[in-house]
Amino acid sequence: MKYWGLHWPNTTLNPGPEATDVPYSTVARFTTSTLVFGVIGLLQWLCSVGIYERFFSNKIQDFVDICTLANISVFILAAKQYGYYIHGRSGSLMRTSF
């Protein structure tokens, strides 16, 4: 893929020594990197939405949803001076430390 950013991209697997004489194009390099990062981001999103969120449940998010429906607030101390506060009205989870 390093040859995709040239002014004259060569699509062969082994372009040879003539590829070193062609300068890089800023627009072609930007387009290539945007395309690669876009495809990687799309694949991550599809895996997250299509697989992870469908087959694996988030227990803490389910508990926050129940607290929101019941309109109660919960304060959980996970350690001596560290914990979580779940506000019942907005359904937000905040970490607190003392």
C-alpha positions in Angstrom: 0.0 0.0 0.0 3.0 2.3 0.3 2.9 2.9 -3.5 -0.8 4.0 -3.5 0.3 7.5 -2.4 2.4 8.2 -5.5 1.5 10.6 -8.3 1.4 7.6 -10.6 0.3 4.6 -8.5 1.6 1.3 -9.6 -0.8 -1.6 -8.9 1.7 -4.4 -9.3 3.0 -6.3 -6.3 6.7 -5.6 -7.2 6.9 -2.2 -8.9 10.6 -2.2 -9.4 13.2 0.6 -9.2 11.2 3.1 -11.3 8.8 3.6 -8.4 11.4 5.4 -6.4 11.7 8.2 -9.0 8.0 9.2 -8.7 7.2 11.7 -5.9 4.5 11.2 -3.4 1.1 13.1 -3.7 -0.3 14.7 -0.6 -3.9 14.2 -1.9 -3.3 10.6 -2.8 -1.7 9.8 0.6 -4.6 11.6 2.5 -7.2 9.7 0.4 -5.4 6.3 1.0 -5.1 6.9 4.8 -8.7 8.1 5.0 -9.9 5.0 3.1 -7.9 2.6 5.3 -9.0 4.2 8.6 -12.6 4.4 7.4 -12.7 0.7 6.5 -11.1 -0.3 9.8 -13.6 1.9 11.7 -16.5 0.4 9.8 -15.3 -3.1 10.6 -14.9 -2.2 14.3 -18.4 -0.7 14.3 -20.0 -3.7 12.6 -18.3 -6.1 15.0 -19.4 -4.0 18.0 -23.0 -3.6 16.9 -23.5 -6.8 15.0 -21.7 -9.2 17.4 -20.8 -7.9 20.8 -23.9 -5.8 21.7 -26.2 -8.5 20.4 -24.7 -11.6 22.0 -23.0 -10.2 25.2 -24.9 -8.1 27.7 -23.4 -5.4 29.8 -24.6 -6.1 33.4 -23.8 -2.6 34.7 -25.7 -0.9 31.9 -28.7 -3.2 32.6 -28.5 -2.2 36.3 -28.4 1.5 35.3 -31.4 1.0 33.1 -33.4 -0.6 35.9 -32.5 2.2 38.3 -33.6 4.7 35.7 -36.9 3.0 35.3 -37.5 2.7 39.0 -36.3 6.4 39.4 -33.9 5.5 42.3 -30.4 6.7 42.9 -27.7 4.2 44.1 -24.3 4.9 45.6 -21.9 1.9 45.4 -18.5 1.8 47.1 -16.3 -0.6 45.2 -13.2 0.2 47.4 -12.5 2.1 50.5 -12.5 5.6 48.9 -13.7 4.8 45.4 -17.2 4.1 44.1 -20.0 4.7 41.7 -23.1 7.0 41.9 -26.0 6.1 39.7 -28.6 8.9 39.4 -32.0 7.5 38.8 -33.6 10.3 36.8 -31.1 10.7 34.0 -29.5 7.2 34.0 -26.0 8.5 34.2 -23.1 6.7 35.9 -20.5 8.8 37.6 -17.3 7.6 39.2 -16.4 9.2 42.5 -13.3 9.0 44.7 -12.7 10.5 48.1 
